[in-house]
Amino acid sequence: MIPAGEARCSRAGCVADANWQILWRNPRIHTADRRKTWLACDEHVGYLRDFLTARDFPLEVLRFPLPAEAGAIV
């Protein structure tokens, strides 16, 4: 797992700290138990979410890092 202070937004060219994680999968090639993770800053979370939603990919948007009581997603 990437420490919060070292995690950067996945948007091309962005170097901002990540505050969100987008868990997604392409159902045509990923089984239901496999998800990919993109990290996003506040400015790009909507852009990345909309990019995946337009392709009908199942996704979940969560704060990053997760609160300790929520567990960790690896």
C-alpha positions, 0 to 999 in steps of 0.5 A: 500500500502507498503511504498517503503522503506519497500517493499522487493523482492518476490523472495524466500530468497531475502531481497533486496529492491523492484524496480519493481512490476509485475502485473499478473493473472492466467486466469484459476482461476482469472477474467480479473479484478483481478491481483496479485502483486509480487515485485522484485529487479533489480536482480530478476525481469527477473527471476520472469517475465520469471517464469510467462511468461513460464506459459502463464500468462498475466503480466505487469512489472512496476517500483516500486513505481509508479511515483505519476502522474501514480496513485497507484495500490492497 
